[in-house]
Structures are given as C-alpha cells and as structure tokens.
Amino acid sequence: MSAESKPPPADAGLDSLFDPEGAPDLPATSLAAGAAPGALRAPLALDSLGELWSLAWPVMLSQALLNAVGLLDIAMVGRIGSEAVAAAGYATQFFQLSQSVLFAVGSACVALMARAIGARDPQGARRSLAASLLVAVGSASVLSATMLAAPATLLRGLGAEPRVIELCVPYLALVVGSTPLLAISMTLEFAMRADRNARIPMAIAAVVTSVKIGGNALWIFGLAGFPRLGLTGAGVATITAQALGLMLFLTVVRRRPAASPLALRRGDFAGTRGLVREVVRLALPGVGERLANNLALLAYFRVLSGYGSLAIAAYTIGVRLLAFTWIPGTGFGTAASTLVGQALGAGRPEAAVRAGWRATGLSLGVAALLGSVCVIAPSRIASLFTADPALIAEVAPFMVALALSQPALQTHFALGGALRGAGDTWTPFVAAAVGNWVIRVPLAFAFAYALHAPVVWIWGVIVGDHLTRAAWLGMSFRRGRWTRRRRAR
C-alpha cells in the first residue's frame, strides 16, 4: 500500500483533528461528486493536470451557477432604474460581509470533518459539524443584528443618496435578515463536500436559484397577480429561496443513516466547547482576509459615491459581469489547496510546488480567454443588462480595467489557495491587507479628493491592488517556507 493511500493509525482519534497544517482552508473539492460517502480515495497524482481539473470543475460549476443568478438578478433590478441598481450594490456589500465569515467557518468545518472521516471517526465528524453550525449561526446572527440596527445611518456614512437609501433599507433588511438561514445551509453544504457528496448541494442550488429568479419575476414586476414590489420584491425572493434551501438541506441530513458523518442529532451538540474554539481558531485568518477585502470595498464604495449613483451602478453591473472570469482562479485555487495539503501530508513538497504553479498556469490560460471578451466588446455586453446609455458608457471602461487585472487576479487566487492548503493562511491575509489598504483605498481617496481625477482613475487602482497581491503571494510561494510544516500543537 502506498503512502498516499495508507489509512490513518487506529488510535488517530479526535485529537488528530487539531492540526490545521495539512487541511485545505478552502472547500475540499478532492471530495468530488459521485464518490461513495465516507470512502477514502487516493489521488492518481498529486500534481497532474488531470487531477487539478478533476478537483476544480465542481467549484467552477457551482460558481458559474451563482454568478448566473447574480447577473439575472441585477438584470431584472436594472429594469427598474440605475438608482435601484445602486441600492442593490450597497446591500450586496453588507451581505458579502456576512458571507465572508460564513465561508471561513465552512472551510474550518471541511478541515475538521474531512480529518475525522479519514480517521474513520464519524462521531467526531458530526461533533465538528455541530460546532461549526454553532459558530456559523452565532456569527451570522450577530452580524445581521449589527447591520440592521441602523441601516440608514450606515448607508449615509457610505455616501448613499437619499433616494438610494429609501430603496435600499427594506431590501437590505430582507437580504441581510436571511443570513442566519444561509449560515445553516452553507455549513451543511461544506459538510457534504467533506463527505464526498457534491451532487446533492448542486441539485439544491439549482432548485434554490430557480426559485430566486422565478420569485424575482413575480415580486419585482408583479406578474401572475402578485404585488409589484420593485427592489423589495427581489429581497422577498431571496429570503424565500434561502428558506427553501434550508428545508432541503435539513431533509437530506435527517434521512442519513445513523452511522453517517452527516447524521447530525441533538446529542452531537453536547460537549463541543473545545471544538467551537478550534473552529474559531481555524476560521480567524480567513475571516481576517475576507474582512480586509470587504471593508476595503466599502471604503471604495465611499469614494465612488462622490461620483454619483451612476458610478455605483456601473461598479455593481461590472463586477457581476467580470465575476465569470474569476471562476477559473477560484476553481484551480481550491484544487491547489487540496493537492498541496495532500502532497505535504504525504511528504512530497516537490509535488506541492508543482501543483501550485500548474494551477496558476491553468487559471491564467482560461482567464486570459474570458477577459479578452470583455475587452473586445464591453459596451455590447453591458447593454444586455441595462438600456441606459449613460450607464453603458460608464460600465465599459470599468470592465476594461477589471479585464486588464485578470492575470494578476487569477495568479493570487491560485497561489492563495495553494498556500492555504499548506496551512499558511497568514500570507494570503497579509497580501489582501496590503493590496487593499496600502494600494487600492489610499490611491482611490488620493485620486478622488486630492487630485479630483475622473472616475476612470478610480477604476484603474483595482489593477494596482491585484498586481500587489499577486507579487506578494508569488514571492512567498517561490521562497518555499510554506513547505516546511510545523508540528501540531
């Protein structure tokens, strides 16, 4: 039996979960669709292009579905007007702040559950899932309550115009209010990935997204006799879809056999205090990285507010369009996270290095093709989502700026995933902090308030942000200190 397929020793109990160095920080896409739940499967090669692709495509498919819904959502809202699009943009920033924490907790859940499943410890996996749910729901509830305590004040602090605030507040209450529901659904989805089951989450996602888009049509525009609620209708559709998704996930968990790592019952929540602390410890670096990103985006929004709601609307549409070109970096970064962690665990640092660089090369190749489309025809693409000529003219240069940043962006996605797989979550956090708070935010404020530059300069600082992150992560990855694993504490 090879070192890669050798089972853990018989005494590898729950204590073996507490070494985060060998577990990927991102969802374990090595637990791909179609594998038998709970079974162990050794990779064919820890650094092959085929293995990278086989691990990356489930993430790409999931991300493509989410982005498609985001585009349809904003296209429907765009029919109301640019102020509604701007209001949705503000609300999205707050919603993404909550999602940042939930993604970090979900990654910790995968790390703990996957180790327990590999150690043939389904009870330990269930207790890890219970602890992750407690942290996720608690975090989502606190964040939601904080953001909804005085939403108008928060929006005014970001420079939103009065009409935009009026549209945003009820929509924000519905969208942010749905995050505790999302916290449970997301954690269960991560848990299913840890149990090598990606098909059920994808099926649930298809149902939820269909309900969201159908609900948009009914409540935004008042079709089939439903009330015409405008932007608020989009919020009603969101919370309805989230509630349905939660019900479907809970139904799946309840039907699991008693021996399954997902067969969560009330007794699994007992005595999880130590595991709660471990989930928090594993999640904090990811939370820090995502908070650095999201808080910088809020500050960036504050700068854009000085250019009016048209600039905010352009940013909202542009990001959702260009998000499709981010999919390769996200998928290959997640695959690299898995392969690097497995390679280091198998004592093969050279395979870990090759996996990281090959993931970067693959993501760059695909992203270059997608980004070029946005450079060639930005106005034509933007016209698919709004009929406002002024908004189309504003979106076009922003899309070009984001397309130009794609090589650097894809590089830091892939290398960031590789470093997380090695247990180095500090370096991606520092890269995000430097790129955002040394480059993007200071330069945006300087161009806007000191130099009174046109908005195209504000779009341009995005390129500098991603170049800085890519350079920081590239140097760190090449230095190779991450290949020397620390001993478990």
C-alpha positions in Angstrom: 0.0 0.0 0.0 1.4 3.4 -1.0 2.0 6.3 1.5 -0.8 8.2 -0.3 -3.5 5.6 0.3 -2.3 4.3 3.7 -5.1 4.6 6.2 -4.6 6.5 9.4 -3.5 4.6 12.5 -6.1 3.0 14.7 -5.5 5.5 17.5 -6.0 8.6 15.3 -9.0 9.9 17.2 -10.4 13.4 17.6 -7.1 14.9 18.7 -5.7 14.3 15.2 -8.2 16.9 14.0 -6.4 19.7 15.7 -3.5 20.0 13.3 -4.7 22.6 10.7 -1.4 22.5 8.8 -2.4 19.6 6.5 -6.0 20.6 5.8 -7.0 23.0 3.0 -8.6 26.3 4.1 -10.9 26.1 1.1 -13.7 23.6 0.4 -12.3 20.2 -0.1 -13.0 19.6 -3.8 -11.0 16.5 -3.7 -14.2 15.1 -2.3 -15.8 15.3 -5.7 -19.3 14.3 -6.9 -20.0 10.7 -7.4 -17.7 9.2 -4.8 -19.2 6.9 -2.1 -19.9 8.9 1.1 -17.3 8.2 3.7 -15.0 6.3 1.5 -11.3 7.2 1.1 -9.9 7.7 -2.4 -6.3 8.3 -3.1 -5.5 10.8 -5.9 -4.0 9.4 -9.1 -1.3 12.1 -8.9 -0.9 15.0 -6.5 0.4 17.4 -9.2 -1.1 16.2 -12.5 -3.1 18.5 -14.8 -5.8 15.9 -14.9 -6.1 15.7 -11.2 -6.2 19.5 -10.9 -9.0 19.7 -13.4 -11.0 16.9 -11.8 -10.9 18.8 -8.5 -11.5 22.2 -10.0 -14.6 21.6 -12.2 -17.1 21.1 -9.3 -16.1 24.5 -7.9 -16.3 26.2 -11.3 -19.8 24.7 -11.9 -21.0 25.9 -8.6 -19.5 29.4 -9.0 -20.9 29.7 -12.6 -24.4 28.9 -11.3 -24.1 31.5 -8.5 -22.8 34.2 -10.9 -25.5 33.5 -13.5 -28.1 34.1 -10.8 -26.3 37.3 -9.8 -26.4 38.5 -13.3 -30.1 37.7 -13.8 -30.8 39.3 -10.5 -29.1 42.6 -11.4 -30.5 42.5 -15.0 -34.0 42.3 -13.5 -33.3 45.1 -11.0 -31.7 47.1 -13.8 -35.1 47.4 -15.5 -36.3 49.4 -12.5 -33.5 52.0 -12.9 -29.9 52.9 -12.0 -30.9 54.0 -8.5 -32.3 50.6 -7.8 -29.1 49.0 -9.1 -27.0 51.3 -6.9 -29.2 50.4 -3.9 -28.7 46.7 -4.6 -25.0 47.3 -4.8 -24.9 48.8 -1.4 -26.9 46.0 0.1 -24.7 43.4 -1.6 -21.6 44.8 0.1 -23.2 44.2 3.5 -24.4 40.8 2.6 -21.0 39.8 1.3 -19.5 40.8 4.7 -21.7 38.2 6.4 -20.8 35.6 3.7 -17.1 36.2 4.3 -17.4 34.9 7.8 -19.6 32.0 6.7 -17.1 30.9 4.1 -14.3 31.0 6.6 -16.3 28.9 9.1 -17.3 26.5 6.3 -13.6 26.0 5.4 -12.8 25.2 9.0 -15.7 22.7 9.0 -14.3 20.9 6.0 -10.8 20.8 7.6 -12.1 19.2 10.8 -14.8 16.9 9.3 -12.5 15.6 6.5 -9.8 14.6 9.0 -12.4 12.9 11.2 -13.9 11.0 8.2 -10.4 9.9 7.1 -9.7 8.7 10.7 -12.9 6.6 10.5 -14.4 8.7 13.2 -18.0 9.6 12.1 -18.9 10.7 15.6 -16.0 13.2 15.7 -17.1 14.4 12.2 -20.7 15.0 13.5 -19.4 16.9 16.6 -17.2 19.0 14.3 -20.3 19.8 12.2 -22.3 20.7 15.3 -19.5 23.1 16.5 -19.3 24.7 13.0 -23.1 25.2 13.0 -22.9 26.9 16.4 -20.2 29.3 15.2 -21.8 30.0 11.8 -25.3 30.7 13.2 -23.9 32.8 16.1 -21.7 34.8 13.8 -24.5 35.4 11.2 -26.9 36.5 13.9 -24.6 39.0 15.5 -23.6 40.5 12.1 -27.2 40.7 10.9 -28.3 42.4 14.1 -25.5 44.9 14.0 -26.1 45.8 10.4 -29.8 46.1 10.8 -29.7 48.2 14.0 -29.4 51.4 12.0 -29.2 50.7 8.2 -30.0 54.2 7.1 -27.1 55.6 9.2 -24.7 53.1 7.7 -25.8 53.9 4.2 -25.4 57.7 4.8 -22.0 57.0 6.2 -21.1 55.4 2.8 -22.4 58.5 1.0 -25.5 57.0 -0.4 -28.0 59.4 -1.9 -31.4 59.9 -0.1 -33.4 58.1 -2.9 -30.9 55.2 -2.9 -31.2 54.9 0.9 -35.0 54.8 0.6 -34.9 52.0 -1.9 -32.1 50.1 -0.1 -33.3 49.9 3.5 -36.2 47.4 3.0 -34.2 45.4 0.6 -31.2 45.3 2.9 -33.4 44.1 5.8 -34.7 41.2 3.8 -31.3 40.2 2.3 -29.2 40.5 5.5 -32.0 39.1 7.6 -31.7 35.8 5.6 -28.1 35.2 6.6 -28.9 33.1 9.6 -30.8 30.7 7.3 -27.9 30.8 4.8 -25.4 30.1 7.7 -27.0 26.7 8.3 -27.4 25.8 4.6 -23.8 26.8 3.8 -22.3 24.9 6.7 -24.3 21.8 5.7 -23.1 22.2 2.1 -19.5 22.3 3.2 -20.1 19.3 5.4 -21.5 17.3 2.4 -18.4 18.2 0.4 -16.3 16.9 3.3 -18.3 13.6 3.0 -17.6 13.4 -0.8 -21.0 14.4 -1.9 -21.2 17.4 -4.2 -24.2 16.3 -6.2 -26.8 16.9 -3.6 -25.6 20.5 -2.9 -25.6 21.2 -6.7 -29.1 19.9 -7.0 -30.3 22.0 -4.1 -28.5 25.0 -5.6 -30.4 24.5 -8.9 -33.7 24.5 -7.1 -32.9 27.5 -4.9 -31.7 29.6 -7.8 -34.7 28.7 -9.9 -37.0 29.8 -7.1 -35.0 33.0 -6.6 -35.2 34.0 -10.3 -38.9 33.0 -10.5 -39.6 34.9 -7.3 -37.9 38.0 -8.8 -40.2 37.9 -11.8 -43.3 37.6 -9.6 -42.5 40.1 -6.9 -40.3 42.7 -8.7 -42.7 43.1 -11.7 -45.9 41.9 -10.2 -46.5 39.0 -12.7 -49.3 36.5 -12.3 -51.3 38.7 -10.0 -48.5 39.1 -7.4 -47.9 42.5 -5.9 -45.4 44.7 -7.8 -42.8 45.4 -5.1 -39.8 46.6 -7.1 -36.4 46.2 -5.4 -38.1 45.0 -2.2 -39.5 42.1 -4.3 -36.0 40.9 -5.0 -35.4 40.7 -1.3 -38.6 38.7 -0.8 -37.5 36.3 -3.4 -34.1 36.0 -1.7 -35.4 35.1 1.7 -38.0 32.7 0.2 -35.3 30.9 -1.7 -33.0 30.7 1.3 -35.8 29.2 3.4 -36.4 26.6 0.8 -32.8 25.7 0.6 -32.5 25.3 4.3 -35.5 23.0 4.4 -34.0 20.8 1.6 -30.6 20.6 3.4 -32.2 19.6 6.7 -34.3 17.0 5.0 -31.2 15.4 3.5 -29.4 15.4 6.9 -32.4 13.9 8.6 -32.5 11.0 6.1 -28.9 10.0 6.6 -28.2 6.6 8.2 -27.2 6.8 11.9 -23.5 5.9 11.1 -23.1 8.7 8.6 -20.8 11.6 9.4 -23.8 13.8 8.4 -26.4 12.2 10.6 -26.4 15.1 13.0 -28.6 14.7 16.1 -29.2 16.8 19.2 -26.7 14.8 21.2 -23.8 15.8 18.9 -24.0 19.3 20.2 -23.1 18.2 23.7 -19.5 18.8 24.8 -18.5 20.8 21.8 -16.9 23.7 23.6 -13.3 22.7 22.7 -14.3 22.1 19.1 -16.0 25.5 18.9 -12.7 27.1 20.0 -11.0 25.1 17.3 -13.4 26.1 14.6 -12.9 29.7 15.6 -9.1 29.3 15.6 -9.1 27.8 12.1 -11.6 30.4 10.7 -10.0 33.6 12.1 -7.3 34.0 9.4 -9.9 33.5 6.6 -12.2 36.0 8.4 -9.4 38.5 8.6 -8.6 38.2 4.9 -12.2 38.5 3.8 -12.9 41.4 6.2 -9.8 43.2 4.7 -11.4 42.7 1.3 -14.9 43.6 2.2 -14.2 46.6 4.4 -11.9 47.9 1.7 -14.7 47.5 -0.8 -17.0 49.6 1.5 -14.3 52.3 1.6 -14.0 52.1 -2.2 -17.8 52.4 -2.4 -17.5 55.6 -0.3 -15.1 57.1 -2.9 -17.4 56.0 -5.7 -20.3 57.7 -4.0 -18.7 61.0 -4.7 -19.1 60.3 -8.4 -22.9 59.7 -8.0 -25.2 56.7 -8.2 -24.2 56.1 -11.9 -20.7 55.1 -10.8 -22.1 52.8 -8.1 -24.5 51.2 -10.6 -21.6 50.7 -13.1 -19.5 49.1 -10.5 -22.4 46.8 -9.5 -23.0 45.6 -13.0 -19.3 45.4 -14.0 -18.3 43.2 -11.0 -21.1 40.8 -11.7 -20.2 40.5 -15.4 -16.5 40.1 -14.7 -17.1 37.6 -11.9 -17.4 35.0 -14.6 -13.7 35.4 -15.4 -12.8 34.9 -11.8 -14.2 31.3 -11.9 -11.0 29.6 -13.2 -8.9 31.1 -10.4 -11.4 30.2 -7.8 -11.7 26.6 -9.1 -8.0 26.0 -9.6 -7.1 27.7 -6.3 -9.4 25.4 -4.5 -7.9 22.4 -6.3 -4.4 23.6 -5.5 -5.4 23.9 -1.8 -6.4 20.3 -1.7 -3.4 18.9 -3.7 -0.8 20.9 -1.8 -2.2 19.8 1.6 -2.3 16.2 0.5 1.2 16.4 -1.0 2.8 17.8 2.1 0.9 15.3 4.2 2.5 12.6 2.0 6.0 14.1 2.4 6.2 15.3 -1.2 6.9 19.0 -1.1 8.1 19.0 -4.7 4.7 17.8 -5.8 3.1 20.5 -3.8 5.2 23.2 -5.5 4.3 21.8 -9.0 0.6 21.6 -8.1 0.7 25.3 -7.1 2.4 26.5 -10.3 0.4 24.3 -12.6 -2.8 25.5 -11.0 -1.7 29.1 -11.6 -0.8 28.3 -15.3 -4.2 26.7 -15.9 -6.1 29.6 -14.4 -4.2 32.2 -16.3 -4.8 30.4 -19.6 -8.5 30.2 -19.2 -8.9 33.7 -17.6 -7.0 35.3 -20.5 -9.5 34.0 -23.0 -12.5 35.1 -20.9 -11.0 38.5 -20.0 -10.3 39.2 -23.7 -14.0 39.0 -24.5 -14.8 41.8 -22.0 -12.0 44.0 -23.5 -13.2 43.5 -27.1 -16.9 44.2 -26.6 -17.6 45.8 -23.1 -20.4 48.2 -24.3 -22.2 45.4 -26.2 -22.1 43.1 -23.1 -23.2 45.9 -20.8 -26.2 46.7 -23.0 -27.5 43.2 -22.2 -28.2 44.3 -18.6 -29.3 47.9 -18.9 -30.8 50.2 -21.5 -29.5 53.4 -20.0 -26.9 54.8 -22.5 -25.1 56.8 -19.7 -24.8 53.7 -17.6 -23.5 51.7 -20.5 -20.8 54.3 -21.2 -19.8 54.2 -17.5 -19.6 50.4 -17.4 -17.4 50.0 -20.4 -14.1 51.5 -19.1 -14.6 49.8 -15.7 -14.9 46.4 -17.4 -11.7 47.1 -19.4 -9.9 47.9 -16.1 -11.0 44.7 -14.5 -10.2 42.6 -17.6 -6.6 44.0 -17.5 -6.3 43.0 -13.9 -7.2 39.4 -14.7 -3.7 37.9 -15.0 -2.7 39.2 -11.5 -6.1 38.4 -10.0 -6.0 34.8 -11.3 -2.4 34.4 -10.0 -3.2 35.4 -6.5 -6.4 33.3 -6.4 -4.4 30.1 -7.4 -1.4 30.8 -5.2 -3.5 31.9 -2.3 -5.3 28.5 -2.5 -2.0 26.7 -2.6 -0.7 28.4 0.5 -3.9 27.8 2.4 -3.5 24.1 1.6 -0.1 24.2 3.2 -1.7 25.7 6.3 -0.3 29.2 5.6 -3.4 31.4 6.0 -1.4 34.4 7.2 0.3 35.2 3.9 -3.0 35.5 1.9 -4.3 37.7 4.7 -1.3 40.0 4.6 -1.5 40.1 0.8 -5.1 41.1 0.9 -4.4 43.8 3.6 -1.5 45.3 1.7 -3.3 45.3 -1.7 -6.4 46.9 -0.3 -5.2 49.2 2.4 -1.8 50.2 1.0 -2.8 50.4 -2.7 -6.5 50.4 -3.5 -8.1 52.5 -0.8 -5.3 55.2 -0.3 -4.9 55.7 -4.1 -8.6 55.9 -4.6 -9.0 58.6 -1.9 -6.0 60.5 -3.3 -7.2 60.5 -6.9 -10.8 61.4 -5.9 -10.3 64.0 -3.2 -6.7 65.4 -3.7 -6.4 65.3 -7.5 -10.1 65.4 -8.4 -9.4 62.8 -11.1 -12.1 61.4 -13.4 -13.7 58.1 -12.3 -11.6 56.1 -14.8 -8.6 56.6 -12.4 -10.7 55.1 -9.6 -11.3 52.1 -11.8 -7.5 51.9 -12.5 -6.5 51.4 -8.9 -8.1 48.0 -9.0 -5.3 46.8 -11.3 -2.7 48.0 -8.8 -4.4 46.2 -5.9 -4.3 42.8 -7.7 -0.8 43.3 -9.0 0.4 43.9 -5.5 -1.3 40.8 -4.1 0.0 38.6 -6.9 3.6 39.8 -6.4 3.4 39.2 -2.6 2.0 35.7 -2.9 4.3 34.8 -5.8 7.4 35.7 -3.8 6.1 33.9 -0.7 5.3 30.8 -2.7 8.6 30.8 -4.5 10.5 31.3 -1.3 9.1 27.9 -0.2 9.0 28.3 3.6 5.4 27.0 3.5 6.7 23.6 2.5 8.2 23.1 6.0 5.3 22.1 8.1 5.2 23.0 11.7 4.5 20.3 14.3 0.9 20.1 15.5 0.1 21.8 18.7 
